[in-house]
Amino acid sequence: MLENFNGEKDVAALLAAGVALADPKKSPLPDGKPFVIVPEGFQAKPLDDVFENPARAAGTVKLRDAASFIAYFNRQKRAESLIYASLDPARILGVIDDHRAYGSLHGEHDGANWRAYRVEFPVPASREWKTWTNKDRQPMGQLELAELIEDNLPDIISPDGSTMLSIALNFEASKEGNFVSAARLQDGSTNFVWKEDVNATGNKIAMPSLITLSIPVFENGAPYSIDARIKYRIKDGVLKIWYELIRPHKVLEAAFRAVWAQIEEQTATKILLGTPE
């Protein structure tokens, strides 16, 4: 009878121990996350929703403009917070809980931190920049070029809008003809001569050798001037024409440095060139 009683007592103790294991436990580890033991392999599974607040902030906030990045970083920054920048692709990354300076904690503590709370600004290219860079050095027929000019006329500041519109309309008019020659004029522009048939009088289209664009590099950014050389090829009466942007990478760098300077100034945080791993 006594042995039976002890057996029941032992079973009750085991059940109580099992229930105790199932209760959330506060972790003794630095991250402080509570955990429970689950049957499959008796693994410890962390729980984030047991307490009113998480043990520490984590995650990545992605923003669309510099002003939003600045506002958020300034709201959350600490002494150890750092900002990193990379150009290819253009990105600004703030690490709120970056490593602390060596020896800043507990004597010779190495300052290790989680680096898990981040704010990111993937600096988006403007629609105008994507339009013109995507067509850079791509041979086009005269109609395709005419459409590009008409659709993006406000981006071209030299020659003026009326001149470029006239060029586009003349290219559209030449769609049924054959290009027979091209001649470089004294002012650097090129006269393209086309005929609707072999007996027709030749029509001329004057095209400048250089155009100048004024476009923003990044969304909602300031416009930058960039020149483009006009190139062409005539073969069997077919005109292929294209433009070549002159040193677009330098314009991109200048625009990115402007964003860099704005963020650095308004967050009072020195930006590092690179990416944290």
Buried (B, 14 or more C-beta within 10 A) or exposed (E): EEEEEEEEEEEEEEEEEEEEEEEBBEBEEEEEBBBBBEEEEEEEEBEEEBEEEEBBEBEEBEBEBBBBBBBBBBEBBEEBBBBBBBBEEBBBBBBBBBBBEEEEBEEEEEBEBBBBBBBBBEBBBBEBBEBBBEBEEEEBBBEBBBBBBBEBEEBBBBBEEEBBBEBBBBBBBBEEBBBEEBEEEEEEBBBBBBBBEEEEEBBEBBBBBBBBBBBBBBBEBEBBEBBBEBBBEBEEEEBBBBBEBEEBEEBBBEBBEBBBEBBBEBBEBEBBEEEEE
